[in-house]
């Protein structure tokens, strides 16, 4: 395995990683405008609870997260494969969400994998 990476490929990988971080930040801060910037206008999002446009997903998840007091998403183990002007990535996400349910604080934790296509 060669460790040599040309500067353009490295820049692309950093840009993709930055978008993954911005996505998590947008969801945690309920910042739909920031989240919309992570998706092309014609993007597609395919989650177990939502299939539709990427920007529609951001709107959906920001509304759903209003039910929570706190939310924190972290993305790790980012692996990116570049192929010309397209790329694929796989990463892991952990999310911790706190919710008041009838005066009781409930903490929910989720573990998932993001599989994304980039252009």
C-alpha positions as CSV (number, residue, x, y, z in Angstrom):
1,X,0.0,0.0,0.0
2,X,1.4,3.3,-1.1
3,X,1.2,6.2,1.4
4,X,1.9,8.8,-1.3
5,X,-1.2,10.9,-2.0
6,X,-1.1,13.7,-4.5
7,X,-2.2,17.2,-3.2
8,X,-5.4,17.3,-5.2
9,X,-6.6,13.9,-3.9
10,X,-5.7,15.0,-0.3
11,X,-7.6,18.2,-0.8
12,X,-10.7,16.3,-2.0
13,X,-10.5,13.9,1.0
14,X,-10.3,16.8,3.4
15,X,-13.2,18.6,1.7
16,X,-15.4,15.4,2.0
17,X,-14.4,15.0,5.6
18,X,-15.2,18.6,6.3
19,X,-18.7,18.1,4.8
20,X,-19.3,15.1,7.0
21,X,-18.4,17.2,10.0
22,X,-20.6,20.1,8.8
23,X,-23.5,17.7,8.4
24,X,-23.1,16.6,12.1
25,X,-22.8,20.2,13.2
26,X,-25.9,21.2,11.3
27,X,-28.0,18.5,12.9
28,X,-26.7,19.3,16.4
29,X,-27.3,23.0,16.0
30,X,-30.6,22.6,14.0
31,X,-28.9,24.7,11.3
32,X,-30.8,23.8,8.2
33,X,-28.9,26.3,6.0
34,X,-25.6,24.7,7.0
35,X,-27.0,21.2,6.3
36,X,-28.4,22.2,3.0
37,X,-24.8,23.1,2.0
38,X,-23.8,19.5,2.4
39,X,-26.1,18.4,-0.4
40,X,-26.5,19.2,-4.1
41,X,-29.9,20.5,-5.0
42,X,-30.6,17.3,-6.8
43,X,-29.2,15.0,-4.2
44,X,-30.9,11.9,-2.9
45,X,-31.0,10.7,0.8
46,X,-31.8,7.2,1.7
47,X,-32.3,6.5,5.4
48,X,-34.4,3.8,7.0
49,X,-37.0,6.5,8.0
50,X,-36.7,8.8,5.0
51,X,-36.2,8.6,1.3
52,X,-36.1,11.8,-0.7
53,X,-33.9,14.8,-1.4
54,X,-30.8,15.5,0.7
55,X,-32.0,19.0,1.6
56,X,-35.4,17.6,2.4
57,X,-33.7,15.2,4.8
58,X,-32.1,18.1,6.6
59,X,-35.4,19.8,7.0
60,X,-37.0,16.6,8.3
61,X,-34.2,15.8,10.8
62,X,-34.0,19.3,12.1
63,X,-37.8,19.3,12.9
64,X,-37.5,15.8,14.4
65,X,-34.6,16.9,16.6
66,X,-36.8,19.7,18.2
67,X,-38.2,16.9,20.4
68,X,-34.8,16.5,22.1
69,X,-33.1,18.7,24.7
70,X,-29.6,17.9,23.5
71,X,-28.1,16.1,20.6
72,X,-24.5,15.3,19.7
73,X,-23.3,13.5,16.6
74,X,-19.7,12.3,16.0
75,X,-18.4,10.8,12.8
76,X,-15.3,8.5,12.8
77,X,-13.4,6.0,10.7
78,X,-13.8,7.9,7.5
79,X,-12.6,6.0,4.5
80,X,-12.8,7.8,1.1
81,X,-12.2,6.4,-2.3
82,X,-11.7,9.0,-5.1
83,X,-12.4,8.2,-8.7
84,X,-12.0,11.3,-10.9
85,X,-14.7,13.8,-10.1
86,X,-16.7,11.3,-8.0
87,X,-16.0,9.7,-4.7
88,X,-17.4,7.3,-2.2
89,X,-17.1,7.3,1.5
90,X,-17.9,5.1,4.5
91,X,-17.9,6.4,8.0
92,X,-19.3,5.5,11.4
93,X,-21.6,7.9,13.4
94,X,-22.5,7.8,17.0
95,X,-25.3,10.0,18.2
96,X,-26.5,10.8,21.7
97,X,-29.9,12.4,22.2
98,X,-31.5,13.5,25.5
99,X,-35.2,13.9,25.8
100,X,-37.6,14.9,28.5
101,X,-40.3,12.3,28.7
102,X,-42.9,13.1,31.3
103,X,-40.4,14.9,33.5
104,X,-37.8,12.1,33.2
105,X,-34.6,12.6,31.2
106,X,-34.1,9.8,28.7
107,X,-30.8,9.4,26.9
108,X,-30.9,7.6,23.6
109,X,-27.7,6.4,21.8
110,X,-27.5,5.4,18.2
111,X,-24.7,3.8,16.2
112,X,-24.8,3.8,12.4
113,X,-22.8,3.8,9.3
114,X,-22.9,6.5,6.6
115,X,-22.3,5.3,3.0
116,X,-22.1,8.3,0.8
117,X,-21.4,9.2,-2.9
118,X,-19.8,12.5,-3.6
119,X,-19.4,14.6,-6.8
